[in-house]
């Protein structure tokens, strides 16, 4: 069965080391990359652990970064092993046009990050952006939960329940098992929500129990869980090694490692 890592981060070769230096200043040693944050390094790492594809999730922390990031990401459209998502920002001027351009270029989805982009998922000011994303059938990935430099966050259960009350969009992905727990705490099962969750970050944290990960996935539905690492902070190889130790059936493993993502991404 092929394997897709649905949650990786990469940057242009010229700035990847600058990003790591910034992360080290911002959050200390935990910001260190486990592998270089470039596409070339990621593909070499994939070769070492027999992973077929990776989904790059760029984040624009300012509206003016959107076009620059997306020009870089567009280099990998049609790549046999890289699926680039587009950057978007909640304050993007003319969101309908920007999202239309993203869809026309061939991107399969966008990533939004409430902590780094300073918004709450249910903010009504963002509704036109959501509506454009839904109109074009793009996958909408949200960072959810705490961050390394943000141990306390708004009530994500309330926030995302409010979002889904307006937009029960099945092509939504809540990263990091839905974010319903502190960064290093066992995830809280949240059954009944639309869309998908991913395993990024949690597979790399030893203090998170195996049982809690399996329980959270089954509560959501293993047919709507995506394998992800959060590379370069957690390697795909380490995440895959941990995942294979978990008490999933072979059918559940195959769904999480590949078939759920293939269905969502139209592969």
C-alpha positions in Angstrom: 0.0 0.0 0.0 1.5 3.4 -0.9 2.0 6.0 1.9 1.1 9.7 1.8 2.4 12.1 4.5 -0.4 14.7 4.5 1.3 17.3 6.7 4.8 18.5 5.8 6.4 21.9 5.6 9.1 23.0 3.2 10.6 26.3 2.0 12.6 27.6 -0.9 16.2 26.4 -0.5 17.4 30.0 0.0 15.3 30.7 3.0 14.8 27.3 4.8 17.8 27.9 7.1 16.5 31.4 7.9 13.1 29.9 8.9 14.8 27.4 11.2 16.9 30.2 12.8 13.7 32.2 13.3 12.0 29.2 14.9 15.0 28.7 17.2 14.8 32.3 18.4 11.0 32.1 18.7 10.6 28.8 20.6 14.1 27.6 21.6 15.5 24.1 20.9 12.1 22.7 20.1 12.2 24.7 16.9 15.1 22.8 15.5 14.5 20.9 12.3 15.0 17.2 12.3 15.8 17.3 8.6 16.6 20.3 6.4 13.4 22.2 5.5 13.7 21.8 1.7 11.9 19.8 -0.9 15.1 18.0 -1.9 15.8 17.0 1.7 12.2 15.8 2.1 12.3 13.6 -1.0 15.6 12.1 0.1 14.1 11.4 3.5 11.0 9.9 1.8 13.3 7.5 -0.1 14.8 6.3 3.2 11.4 5.3 4.6 9.5 4.3 1.5 7.0 7.1 1.5 5.4 7.9 -1.8 4.0 11.4 -1.5 4.0 14.5 0.7 1.5 17.3 1.0 3.2 20.7 1.6 1.2 23.0 3.8 2.5 26.6 3.5 1.4 29.3 5.9 1.3 33.0 5.1 1.7 35.1 8.3 1.0 38.3 6.3 -1.4 38.9 3.4 1.5 40.2 1.3 3.2 36.8 1.5 0.4 34.9 -0.2 1.5 35.6 -3.9 5.2 35.0 -3.2 4.6 31.7 -1.4 2.1 30.5 -4.1 4.5 31.3 -6.9 7.1 29.1 -5.2 4.5 26.3 -4.4 3.3 26.3 -8.0 6.6 24.9 -9.1 5.5 21.6 -7.7 2.1 21.4 -9.2 2.0 18.1 -11.2 5.0 16.7 -9.3 4.8 13.0 -9.0 5.7 13.0 -5.3 4.8 16.4 -4.0 1.2 17.8 -3.6 1.6 21.5 -2.9 -1.2 23.4 -1.1 -1.6 27.1 -1.5 -1.1 29.8 1.1 -4.0 32.0 2.0 -4.5 34.7 4.7 -7.8 35.7 6.5 -7.1 39.3 5.6 -6.4 38.6 2.0 -7.9 41.4 -0.2 -10.5 40.2 -2.6 -10.6 36.6 -1.3 -12.9 35.5 -4.1 -10.4 36.4 -6.8 -7.5 35.0 -4.9 -9.2 31.7 -4.3 -10.3 31.5 -7.9 -6.7 32.0 -9.0 -5.6 29.3 -6.6 -8.1 26.8 -7.9 -7.4 27.7 -11.6 -3.7 27.1 -11.0 -4.5 23.6 -10.0 -3.9 23.6 -6.2 -5.9 21.1 -4.3 -6.3 23.0 -1.1 -5.2 25.8 1.3 -3.9 26.0 4.8 -5.0 28.4 7.6 -3.4 28.8 11.0 -5.4 30.6 13.6 -2.5 31.1 16.0 0.0 32.5 13.5 -2.6 34.4 11.5 -4.4 35.7 14.6 -8.0 34.8 13.9 -10.7 32.5 15.3 -12.3 30.0 13.0 -15.8 31.3 13.5 -15.0 35.0 12.7 -17.7 36.2 10.4 -15.2 38.5 8.6 -13.7 35.4 7.1 -17.0 33.9 5.8 -16.5 35.2 2.2 -13.1 33.5 2.1 -14.6 30.2 3.4 -17.4 30.5 0.8 -14.9 30.9 -2.0 -12.9 27.9 -0.8 -16.1 25.8 -0.7 -17.4 27.1 -4.0 -14.2 25.8 -5.7 -14.1 22.5 -3.8 -10.7 23.1 -2.3 -9.5 21.2 0.8 -9.4 23.5 3.8 -6.7 22.6 6.4 -6.8 24.3 9.8 -4.0 24.2 12.3 -5.8 23.3 15.6 -4.7 23.2 19.2 -1.8 24.9 21.0 1.5 25.9 19.6 5.0 25.5 21.0 5.1 29.2 21.9 1.3 29.4 22.7 0.5 26.9 25.5 -2.9 28.5 26.1 -5.4 29.0 23.3 -9.1 29.8 22.9 -11.5 26.9 23.4 -11.0 25.1 20.1 -14.1 22.9 20.8 -16.3 25.9 20.9 -14.5 27.6 18.0 -14.6 24.7 15.6 -18.1 23.6 16.6 -19.2 27.2 15.8 -17.4 27.0 12.4 -19.0 23.7 11.5 -22.4 25.0 12.5 -22.0 27.5 9.7 -20.0 25.4 7.3 -20.4 21.6 7.7 -17.8 21.2 5.0 -16.6 17.6 4.5 -13.4 18.7 2.8 -12.1 20.3 6.0 -9.1 18.9 7.8 -8.4 19.7 11.5 -4.7 19.1 11.9 -3.2 17.6 15.1 -6.1 15.3 15.9 -8.5 18.2 16.0 -6.6 20.2 18.6 -8.7 19.3 21.6 -5.9 19.0 24.1 -2.8 20.7 25.3 0.3 20.3 23.1 1.8 17.5 25.2 -1.5 16.0 26.6 -3.4 13.1 25.3 -5.9 14.1 22.7 -9.6 14.4 23.6 -11.9 12.3 21.3 -14.3 14.5 19.4 -16.8 12.3 17.6 -19.5 13.6 15.2 -17.6 16.5 13.4 -17.6 16.7 9.6 -14.4 16.4 7.7 -11.0 14.9 8.6 -8.3 15.0 11.2 -4.6 14.3 10.9 -2.0 12.7 13.1 0.7 15.4 12.6 3.0 16.1 15.6 1.3 13.7 18.0 3.1 10.7 16.5 6.4 12.3 17.5 5.6 12.9 21.2 6.5 10.0 23.4 4.4 11.2 26.4 1.2 10.9 24.3 -0.1 7.5 24.9 -0.7 5.0 22.1 -4.1 4.2 23.4 -5.3 7.8 23.3 -4.3 8.3 19.7 -6.1 5.2 18.6 -9.2 6.1 20.7 -9.3 9.6 19.2 -9.0 8.3 15.6 -11.7 5.7 16.1 -14.0 8.2 17.7 -13.7 10.4 14.7 -13.8 7.5 12.3 -10.7 5.9 10.8 -12.0 6.4 7.3 -11.5 10.2 7.9 -8.0 10.2 9.5 -4.9 11.2 7.6 -1.3 10.2 8.3 0.9 13.2 8.8 4.3 14.0 10.5 4.7 17.8 10.8 8.1 17.5 9.1 10.7 19.0 9.5 10.0 19.2 13.3 9.0 15.5 13.4 10.3 13.2 10.8 8.1 11.1 8.6 10.3 8.0 9.4 9.8 8.5 13.2 6.0 9.1 12.7 5.7 6.0 10.5 7.6 3.8 13.0 5.3 5.0 15.8 2.2 4.6 13.7 3.0 1.0 12.9 3.2 0.1 16.6 -0.4 1.4 17.2 -3.2 -1.1 17.7 -4.9 -0.4 14.3 -6.3 -3.1 12.1 -4.6 -3.6 8.7 -7.7 -2.1 7.1 -7.5 1.0 9.4 -3.7 1.3 8.7 -4.2 1.2 4.9 -7.0 3.8 5.1 -5.0 6.2 7.3 -1.7 5.8 5.4 -3.1 6.1 1.9 -6.7 5.6 0.8 -8.3 8.4 2.8 -5.9 10.9 1.4 -6.2 9.5 -2.1 -9.9 10.0 -1.9 -9.7 13.5 -0.4 -7.1 14.7 -2.9 -8.5 12.9 -5.9 -5.3 10.9 -6.5 
